[in-house]
Amino acid sequence: MKKLRVALVGLGFGREFVPIYLHHPDVESLTICDADADKVNTVGDKFLIDAARRTTDFQGILNSDEIDAVHLVTPIPLHAQQALAVLKAGKHCACTVPMATSIEELRAIVDAQRTSGKVYMGMETAVYTRRFLYAKDMLTKGEFGRIQFLRGAHYQDMENWPSYWLGLPPMHYATHAVAPILSLANTRAKSVHCSGSGVMRQELHAQYNNPFPIETAIFELESETSLAAEVTRSLFHTAHAYGELFNVYGETASFEWEQIEDEEPVVYRMPATAAQGRGKPITVEKVQVPYREDLLPPEIARFTRRGVYDASNPHLSFLQGGGHDGSHPHLIHEFVRSIVEERLPWSDAVTTANWNAPGICAHQSALKGGARVEIPRFDD
Ligand SMILES: NC(=O)c1ccc[n+]([C@@H]2O[C@H](COP(=O)([O-])OP(=O)(O)OC[C@H]3O[C@@H](n4cnc5c(N)ncnc54)[C@H](O)[C@@H]3O)[C@@H](O)[C@H]2O)c1
């Protein structure tokens, strides 16, 4: 199988992925692209990338016969149009979250992926964190018993972020809270009731016609038995530390992400057998969550943790890796291997649309005072 020639577009957050591609055993070359030439050269110099593989020209990447796959890490309003352009150019596409901010765009990307036959992968960090991989292992071993309820939250203050963030409907960037719970419940969300909450200063209302700094939703999940999930998202005027959390409540075990970053998550366990007295005994354990280097090729496994890039070279002796709870190398590995193995990635276009549509519909519900909104399916 030939090695891949990848282009990485958008070098803010995107620069985190440069060393992973450079070291992945199935990647032949990496071209870096940003509209800002200074960023291209700063990142290119930092990682010793040839001048021929630095560009500011996105269209040139689409036209090039020497690029097989494009990873987009550009601003939110560009995701859908750039992903469609990549697929239409006959290239594989990875795109950071969110996939899009309207149902029509989600559907267009699902259709374009099918027509092109190329890989589309939503680069959802929240389903490759080590905490998620731990909960997934618990699920595989049957430790939760029947899942009874799920909860997700993403708190982040976006003051002074780039302009496209200002006043963004909170649920338009909800996938870090939604994707883990839908993955663990192995289903999609059918309908939603969502309320806007709090007060946001007037100047932030204008860009998206959104008055809410916080949105909180109850989703009905597709399931043979009743199953609900609650998701809360805050972006402005809310005093809470950054956190992208999910909790799973099962009949025999539950997993709760810690409230304070860098503490340990908690696992509760309850016996399946009937209680003698009032209530069953519950055990509470703070768990040490392992890094899952064992799931990765050795060349990129170290990027699950933050460490010195190359201690032997003074020019390369900077800290790198460990982003989003160790998820970054897992994402790149799945994208690359899905192309090499000619299969769908785990977070393919339909799955990613199923993780994005709930937030889009939740915001519609919030604008209608919490009315029920049906969430469309994408697998038809
Ligand atoms: N956990 C996660 O999955 C996660 C975390 C952070 C950011 N993100 C997503 O990543 C994206 C980028 O985040 P950021 O903080 O780096 O944003 P940013 O706005 O700071 O940076 C975006 C970069 O894209 C470049 N760019 C803009 N238009 C371009 C074009 N047409 N062609 C090439 N380059 C272009 C800009 O010059 C800039 O360097 C956002 O959409 C955000 O949603 C995801």
PDBQT file of the ligand as one rigid body, heavy atoms in Angstrom, charges set to zero:
ROOT
HETATM    1  N1  LIG A 401     -10.918  19.875  20.629  1.00  0.00    +0.000 N 
HETATM    2  C1  LIG A 401     -11.085  20.224  19.363  1.00  0.00    +0.000 C 
HETATM    3  O1  LIG A 401     -11.495  19.404  18.566  1.00  0.00    +0.000 OA
HETATM    4  C2  LIG A 401     -10.774  21.631  18.933  1.00  0.00    +0.000 A 
HETATM    5  C3  LIG A 401      -9.987  22.464  19.733  1.00  0.00    +0.000 A 
HETATM    6  C4  LIG A 401      -9.670  23.733  19.241  1.00  0.00    +0.000 A 
HETATM    7  C5  LIG A 401     -10.175  24.164  18.028  1.00  0.00    +0.000 A 
HETATM    8  N2  LIG A 401     -10.961  23.339  17.303  1.00  0.00    +0.000 N 
HETATM    9  C6  LIG A 401     -11.472  23.786  15.982  1.00  0.00    +0.000 C 
HETATM   10  O2  LIG A 401     -10.349  24.058  15.177  1.00  0.00    +0.000 OA
HETATM   11  C7  LIG A 401     -10.595  25.174  14.337  1.00  0.00    +0.000 C 
HETATM   12  C8  LIG A 401      -9.435  26.126  14.409  1.00  0.00    +0.000 C 
HETATM   13  O3  LIG A 401      -9.310  26.592  15.738  1.00  0.00    +0.000 OA
HETATM   14  P1  LIG A 401      -8.217  27.720  16.060  1.00  0.00    +0.000 P 
HETATM   15  O4  LIG A 401      -8.372  28.027  17.491  1.00  0.00    +0.000 OA
HETATM   16  O5  LIG A 401      -6.902  27.325  15.500  1.00  0.00    +0.000 OA
HETATM   17  O6  LIG A 401      -8.807  28.886  15.173  1.00  0.00    +0.000 OA
HETATM   18  P2  LIG A 401      -8.110  30.216  14.640  1.00  0.00    +0.000 P 
HETATM   19  O7  LIG A 401      -9.186  31.038  14.047  1.00  0.00    +0.000 OA
HETATM   20  O8  LIG A 401      -7.235  30.768  15.714  1.00  0.00    +0.000 OA
HETATM   21  O9  LIG A 401      -7.129  29.672  13.503  1.00  0.00    +0.000 OA
HETATM   22  C9  LIG A 401      -7.577  29.266  12.256  1.00  0.00    +0.000 C 
HETATM   23  C10 LIG A 401      -6.426  29.306  11.266  1.00  0.00    +0.000 C 
HETATM   24  O10 LIG A 401      -6.937  29.047   9.964  1.00  0.00    +0.000 OA
HETATM   25  C11 LIG A 401      -6.332  29.964   9.069  1.00  0.00    +0.000 C 
HETATM   26  N3  LIG A 401      -7.218  30.161   7.920  1.00  0.00    +0.000 N 
HETATM   27  C12 LIG A 401      -8.355  30.902   7.849  1.00  0.00    +0.000 A 
HETATM   28  N4  LIG A 401      -8.899  30.815   6.632  1.00  0.00    +0.000 NA
HETATM   29  C13 LIG A 401      -8.081  30.009   5.915  1.00  0.00    +0.000 A 
HETATM   30  C14 LIG A 401      -8.104  29.537   4.577  1.00  0.00    +0.000 A 
HETATM   31  N5  LIG A 401      -9.096  29.865   3.728  1.00  0.00    +0.000 N 
HETATM   32  N6  LIG A 401      -7.090  28.737   4.157  1.00  0.00    +0.000 NA
HETATM   33  C15 LIG A 401      -6.103  28.403   4.981  1.00  0.00    +0.000 A 
HETATM   34  N7  LIG A 401      -6.028  28.809   6.266  1.00  0.00    +0.000 NA
HETATM   35  C16 LIG A 401      -7.017  29.601   6.710  1.00  0.00    +0.000 A 
HETATM   36  C17 LIG A 401      -6.147  31.229   9.873  1.00  0.00    +0.000 C 
HETATM   37  O11 LIG A 401      -5.156  32.067   9.328  1.00  0.00    +0.000 OA
HETATM   38  C18 LIG A 401      -5.737  30.666  11.220  1.00  0.00    +0.000 C 
HETATM   39  O12 LIG A 401      -4.344  30.478  11.318  1.00  0.00    +0.000 OA
HETATM   40  C19 LIG A 401     -11.911  25.782  14.802  1.00  0.00    +0.000 C 
HETATM   41  O13 LIG A 401     -12.874  25.544  13.825  1.00  0.00    +0.000 OA
HETATM   42  C20 LIG A 401     -12.276  25.063  16.077  1.00  0.00    +0.000 C 
HETATM   43  O14 LIG A 401     -13.645  24.746  16.068  1.00  0.00    +0.000 OA
HETATM   44  C21 LIG A 401     -11.266  22.082  17.720  1.00  0.00    +0.000 A 
ENDROOT
TORSDOF 0
